[in-house]
Amino acid sequence: RKLYFVGDLPDTFHTHTKIQEAGTHLRVELRDSSGSRVEIGPECSAKVRLAVLKGDFDVDPSADWTKGEFKKNVVQPRKDKGPLLKGKSEIYLSKGVADVTDIVFTDNSKATRSGTFRLGAELVNGVAREAVSEKDFKVKEHRLNMGPLSLDSDTCRLNNIGEKIAQRLADEKIRTVQDFLQLYHANPNALKKILGMSENKMSEIAKSAKLCLTKEHYLYNYETEGVHLVLDCVFNVEGVTFKGQTSQAYESLDGAQKELVNKLRAHAFETRDQLPRTCVLTEQIP
């Protein structure tokens, strides 16, 4: 019988960040010689211990290795650093499978010869070949050690934005915190689709990111309808002027006007690199 990891691992984790926040959906399975999951018998509910392995322990997942080889490749924590894994490093199988969640790496992988780690799993009691992740990965220092968050920060600095989600955002040209917040206000449905998460969770991310706003504003003119918008640095509408009228607050508009303004704001986002900018406060803009 053999343990296997099922699921993809990212190229990079950050210390003190739960692995699921990197977009990882990983589980451990116990399989018999035919490759079928073991769902009956005492071992199908056994305790599994997770371990950090050296990245150069490069083995074929279908091969066999000795327990001694596995133990030899377990990474020992650096002096005064404590265990390399914290959280749910011991989990129980249920019908031969268990999810791997709520574990964090406490140290980076730079000290190893390969500069990377692998993840391992073994039965605490019982006989089964250990699991070794097919892919090795880097562990970098926690993003909070990179200085304060700013609008120019990469999206992976945001809470709950792991490497995979950050890559999906980058594929849509959303690379910075400012890009993220601008799309959040200009087209929240598009952002929600990219993130693949609930509206509440998306709102929590946006709320935490708004601590780094600046006084920069964008000016958008739609000459056909005679509409002029003043947008803050993350595309909140701070002023609307219709055909030469006095500037109005977004909250004072009726439903039809808000619908028009939202469409124009979405278009403004698509052309944001060409929009004129100013650091003059909204009330000072005629």
Backbone torsions as a table, in degrees:
resi	resn	phi	psi	omega
1	ARG	NA	147.3	-174.4
2	LYS	-137.7	145.8	171.5
3	LEU	-92.2	143.0	177.9
4	TYR	-134.3	148.4	166.8
5	PHE	-90.9	138.2	177.0
6	VAL	-124.3	125.2	-178.6
7	GLY	125.8	163.4	-177.5
8	ASP	-95.0	146.7	174.2
9	LEU	-111.1	144.3	176.9
10	PRO	-74.6	172.4	177.5
11	ASP	-73.6	-26.2	-172.6
12	THR	-141.7	137.2	167.4
13	PHE	-114.7	164.9	173.0
14	HIS	-116.8	144.8	179.1
15	THR	-61.6	147.2	175.8
16	HIS	60.9	24.7	176.2
17	THR	-123.1	125.3	-178.1
18	LYS	-58.1	140.9	-171.8
19	ILE	-63.1	-28.2	179.8
20	GLN	-69.3	-19.9	178.0
21	GLU	-72.7	-12.6	174.4
22	ALA	-91.3	11.3	179.7
23	GLY	78.9	19.8	-176.2
24	THR	-90.1	130.5	173.1
25	HIS	-121.3	96.1	-171.7
26	LEU	-121.4	144.3	174.4
27	ARG	-144.1	164.0	176.9
28	VAL	-112.0	135.4	178.0
29	GLU	-125.2	143.4	172.4
30	LEU	-102.1	122.6	-176.8
31	ARG	-123.1	152.7	177.2
32	ASP	-89.9	-173.4	-175.1
33	SER	-64.8	-20.9	178.5
34	SER	-87.2	-5.5	-178.7
35	GLY	91.2	3.1	179.6
36	SER	-86.5	147.1	178.4
37	ARG	-67.3	138.2	178.3
38	VAL	-84.1	110.9	-174.6
39	GLU	-111.6	-4.9	178.1
40	ILE	-131.0	158.7	-178.6
41	GLY	98.6	164.5	-175.0
42	PRO	-62.3	-32.3	-176.0
43	GLU	-74.3	-16.6	-178.9
44	CYS	-71.8	-9.8	176.3
45	SER	-125.1	25.5	-175.8
46	ALA	-74.2	161.8	175.7
47	LYS	-83.2	137.0	179.6
48	VAL	-117.3	134.8	176.9
49	ARG	-107.1	129.3	177.8
50	LEU	-90.0	149.6	-178.5
51	ALA	-143.5	155.3	174.6
52	VAL	-96.5	126.4	-177.8
53	LEU	-112.5	161.0	175.8
54	LYS	-66.3	140.6	-177.2
55	GLY	-65.3	-24.5	-179.4
56	ASP	-89.3	11.0	171.1
57	PHE	-80.3	73.7	-171.7
58	ASP	-92.6	105.9	-175.7
59	VAL	-130.5	156.0	174.1
60	ASP	-77.7	122.8	-177.2
61	PRO	-56.8	-24.2	-179.4
62	SER	-88.0	-7.8	-178.3
63	ALA	-81.7	174.6	176.5
64	ASP	-113.1	142.2	172.8
65	TRP	-136.7	160.6	-176.9
66	THR	-82.9	160.4	176.4
67	LYS	-62.1	-33.5	178.2
68	GLY	-64.0	-40.6	177.8
69	GLU	-64.1	-40.6	178.5
70	PHE	-61.9	-49.8	-178.2
71	LYS	-62.2	-36.5	-179.0
72	LYS	-62.7	-27.5	-176.5
73	ASN	-98.9	5.0	173.9
74	VAL	-72.2	129.6	-178.9
75	VAL	-77.8	128.9	177.2
76	GLN	-88.9	139.8	-179.3
77	PRO	-64.4	148.3	175.9
78	ARG	-68.7	158.1	-177.0
79	LYS	-55.3	131.9	177.4
80	ASP	67.6	14.5	-179.2
81	LYS	-98.2	-20.4	-178.6
82	GLY	78.9	-177.2	-177.5
83	PRO	-57.0	143.2	-180.0
84	LEU	-72.6	-26.4	177.9
85	LEU	-115.6	134.5	172.7
86	LYS	-127.3	157.5	-177.9
87	GLY	103.6	-144.1	-177.1
88	LYS	-83.4	70.7	-179.8
89	SER	-83.6	-8.5	171.7
90	GLU	-124.6	123.8	-175.1
91	ILE	-131.7	161.5	-179.4
92	TYR	-110.5	135.5	173.2
93	LEU	-70.7	150.4	172.2
94	SER	-133.2	111.8	-173.1
95	LYS	54.6	38.2	172.8
96	GLY	85.5	10.0	-178.3
97	VAL	-144.2	149.1	177.1
98	ALA	-149.6	140.0	176.0
99	ASP	-78.4	143.4	175.7
100	VAL	-103.0	105.6	-178.5
101	THR	-142.0	168.4	171.5
102	ASP	55.7	36.5	168.9
103	ILE	-116.4	149.3	178.3
104	VAL	-132.4	148.4	172.5
105	PHE	-88.3	134.7	-176.4
106	THR	-97.2	-8.9	-178.6
107	ASP	-143.3	155.9	179.1
108	ASN	-78.2	171.3	-174.4
109	SER	-99.0	8.3	-174.9
110	LYS	-62.4	-30.4	-173.4
111	ALA	-73.2	-15.0	-180.0
112	THR	-79.8	158.7	-178.0
113	ARG	-60.3	-39.4	-179.1
114	SER	-85.5	-14.8	-175.6
115	GLY	76.5	11.1	-177.8
116	THR	-137.4	165.9	174.0
117	PHE	-118.0	166.0	161.8
118	ARG	-127.6	164.3	176.9
119	LEU	-104.7	139.3	177.8
120	GLY	-125.2	161.5	178.0
121	ALA	-147.8	139.7	179.3
122	GLU	-142.1	152.8	174.1
123	LEU	-72.8	135.6	176.9
124	VAL	-70.6	-42.8	174.1
125	ASN	-131.9	137.2	-177.5
126	GLY	117.4	170.5	-176.6
127	VAL	-118.4	117.7	175.2
128	ALA	-163.7	143.4	176.3
129	ARG	-63.6	140.0	-175.5
130	GLU	-70.6	159.4	174.8
131	ALA	-94.8	141.3	174.1
132	VAL	-132.3	128.3	-179.1
133	SER	-62.5	137.1	179.2
134	GLU	-62.3	-35.0	-173.2
135	LYS	-104.0	137.9	170.0
136	ASP	-92.1	163.8	-174.0
137	PHE	-152.5	157.9	176.2
138	LYS	-92.7	149.7	169.9
139	VAL	-120.5	118.8	-179.4
140	LYS	-105.9	164.3	179.4
141	GLU	-63.4	149.7	-177.8
142	HIS	-53.8	140.9	-176.1
143	ARG	-59.3	-23.4	179.9
144	LEU	-68.7	-15.4	177.8
145	ASN	-83.8	3.5	-175.3
146	MET	-96.3	11.0	-178.2
147	GLY	97.7	171.1	-177.5
148	PRO	-65.7	149.4	178.4
149	LEU	-67.9	139.4	176.8
150	SER	-136.9	170.9	178.9
151	LEU	-62.6	-26.0	-179.7
152	ASP	-85.8	-4.8	-179.2
153	SER	-65.4	149.4	175.5
154	ASP	-64.5	150.2	-178.8
155	THR	-61.5	-25.2	-179.3
156	CYS	-68.0	-9.7	175.1
157	ARG	-77.3	-15.0	-178.3
158	LEU	-77.6	149.5	176.8
159	ASN	-59.1	138.1	175.9
160	ASN	68.0	11.2	174.9
161	ILE	-107.4	99.3	178.4
162	GLY	-87.4	-174.6	-175.3
163	GLU	-62.1	-41.2	-177.5
164	LYS	-67.0	-44.0	179.2
165	ILE	-66.9	-39.8	178.1
166	ALA	-60.1	-37.0	178.8
167	GLN	-68.8	-39.7	177.2
168	ARG	-62.0	-40.5	177.4
169	LEU	-63.8	-44.5	-179.4
170	ALA	-61.7	-34.7	177.8
171	ASP	-62.4	-23.9	178.0
172	GLU	-102.6	18.0	178.0
173	LYS	65.6	27.8	174.1
174	ILE	-106.6	94.8	-171.4
175	ARG	-111.0	-24.2	-175.6
176	THR	-118.2	168.7	175.7
177	VAL	-59.6	-39.1	179.1
178	GLN	-64.0	-44.1	176.2
179	ASP	-56.9	-43.8	-178.7
180	PHE	-59.7	-49.7	-177.2
181	LEU	-69.1	-35.0	178.1
182	GLN	-63.7	-44.8	178.2
183	LEU	-68.3	-34.3	178.0
184	TYR	-57.3	-40.6	-179.9
185	HIS	-85.8	-34.2	-175.5
186	ALA	-80.4	-36.6	-176.9
187	ASN	-154.2	73.3	-175.8
188	PRO	-59.9	-32.4	179.5
189	ASN	-65.1	-38.4	178.0
190	ALA	-65.1	-41.3	179.4
191	LEU	-65.8	-43.4	179.8
192	LYS	-59.6	-38.3	179.3
193	LYS	-65.8	-40.7	179.2
194	ILE	-65.8	-44.4	-175.9
195	LEU	-70.6	-35.4	-176.8
196	GLY	67.4	37.2	-179.4
197	MET	-134.9	171.7	-177.3
198	SER	-69.0	159.1	178.8
199	GLU	-63.2	-37.9	179.5
200	ASN	-63.5	-42.7	-179.8
201	LYS	-67.0	-39.9	177.4
202	MET	-62.1	-40.5	179.3
203	SER	-65.2	-36.9	177.8
204	GLU	-63.2	-41.1	178.6
205	ILE	-63.2	-45.9	-179.4
206	ALA	-62.8	-39.8	-179.4
207	LYS	-62.2	-42.7	-179.5
208	SER	-68.7	-27.4	-177.7
209	ALA	-80.9	-18.8	-174.6
210	LYS	-74.4	0.3	179.9
211	LEU	-73.8	-9.3	-173.9
212	CYS	-116.4	30.9	-179.1
213	LEU	-71.9	152.8	176.6
214	THR	-117.4	178.2	-179.0
215	LYS	-89.3	4.9	-179.6
216	GLU	-67.4	140.9	178.4
217	HIS	-128.0	152.2	174.4
218	TYR	-107.8	143.8	177.3
219	LEU	-113.7	125.8	-178.7
220	TYR	-126.0	126.6	-179.8
221	ASN	-117.6	127.1	174.5
222	TYR	-112.4	92.3	-170.2
223	GLU	-63.1	-34.3	-176.7
224	THR	-56.8	-42.7	-179.7
225	GLU	-99.6	-3.4	-178.4
226	GLY	66.1	35.9	-178.3
227	VAL	-107.0	133.9	179.1
228	HIS	-124.5	128.5	-179.9
229	LEU	-114.0	141.6	168.5
230	VAL	-112.5	118.2	-176.5
231	LEU	-115.0	137.4	177.2
232	ASP	-75.5	-175.0	-171.5
233	CYS	-63.6	-18.5	178.5
234	VAL	-118.5	20.8	171.3
235	PHE	73.9	25.0	160.8
236	ASN	-69.2	140.6	177.7
237	VAL	-82.5	116.3	-178.6
238	GLU	-104.5	-11.8	177.7
239	GLY	-166.7	140.9	178.8
240	VAL	-132.9	132.6	176.1
241	THR	-123.8	126.3	177.7
242	PHE	-105.3	117.8	172.2
243	LYS	44.7	52.1	173.2
244	GLY	81.1	2.4	178.4
245	GLN	-73.4	173.4	176.8
246	THR	-66.7	143.4	179.8
247	SER	-58.4	136.7	-179.3
248	GLN	-119.0	153.4	173.8
249	ALA	-78.2	148.2	-179.4
250	TYR	-58.1	-38.3	-176.7
251	GLU	-65.0	-22.1	-177.2
252	SER	-87.0	-6.3	-176.9
253	LEU	-76.2	153.5	174.7
254	ASP	-83.6	177.7	-174.2
255	GLY	-59.4	-45.0	-179.0
256	ALA	-65.0	-40.1	179.1
257	GLN	-65.6	-42.1	178.3
258	LYS	-63.1	-38.9	179.0
259	GLU	-61.7	-43.8	178.2
260	LEU	-63.6	-46.2	-178.5
261	VAL	-62.7	-39.8	179.3
262	ASN	-63.7	-38.2	177.0
263	LYS	-65.6	-42.3	179.4
264	LEU	-66.4	-37.9	178.7
265	ARG	-63.6	-41.4	178.0
266	ALA	-62.3	-39.6	177.4
267	HIS	-67.8	-38.5	178.2
268	ALA	-60.2	-38.1	178.9
269	PHE	-62.1	-41.2	-178.9
270	GLU	-65.7	-25.4	-178.1
271	THR	-113.7	23.8	-171.1
272	ARG	-60.7	-29.1	-179.0
273	ASP	-68.7	-19.6	-179.3
274	GLN	-99.7	-3.8	-175.6
275	LEU	-77.5	141.1	172.9
276	PRO	-67.8	149.7	-178.2
277	ARG	-127.1	156.3	177.5
278	THR	-149.8	154.1	174.8
279	CYS	-106.0	10.4	176.9
280	VAL	-74.0	138.6	-180.0
281	LEU	-64.6	152.1	-174.8
282	THR	-53.3	-44.4	-174.6
283	GLU	-69.5	-11.6	179.1
284	GLN	-93.7	-5.2	-179.7
285	ILE	-90.4	124.1	-177.2
286	PRO	-68.1	NA	NA
